Amino acid sequence: MQLLDEILQTAEKLTDEQQRDLLNYARALTQPLIKPSGDLLIEHQKDFHFEPGELDLMLRVIEEDCERIDWDAWK
């Protein structure tokens, strides 16, 4: 049995809601990954709610540990 046939047979056993979730997941898998960007974080900073001092702590950690980030691990 081919993989696509098996996927279709399995999907037929799911509820409508589960099938929608599966479709959304499959669509998400086809989207390119977005490389993390500080500009993106700054652009959406109003959407985050941090306690006072947390941003300063994050900035210090980023500045101290940046050389240890494996950017390829985000792909």
Helices and strands as residue ranges (DSSP letters): H 3-12, H 16-29, H 38-43, G 45-47, H 54-65, G 66-68, G 71-74
